[in-house]
């Protein structure tokens, strides 16, 4: 298991896309600064790493991928 760190906004996007009845709240931990750490399996971590553009954080990458999947423009 590896850990990614995302913003509250990105975590909400993840929650919206989660399968019915599933929430990452069970495994995610909120940091004092409002960001979230989320454990992901190695395959998910590797896919995020492969999609990462130069200079992007976990949050940037996951947010971009989720917005593309649901058809929203990046903020």
Secondary structure as UniProt FT lines:
FT   STRAND          2..6
FT   HELIX           8..17
FT   TURN            20..21
FT   HELIX           24..26
FT   STRAND          29..30
FT   TURN            32..33
FT   STRAND          36..40
FT   HELIX           42..51
FT   TURN            54..55
FT   HELIX           58..70
//
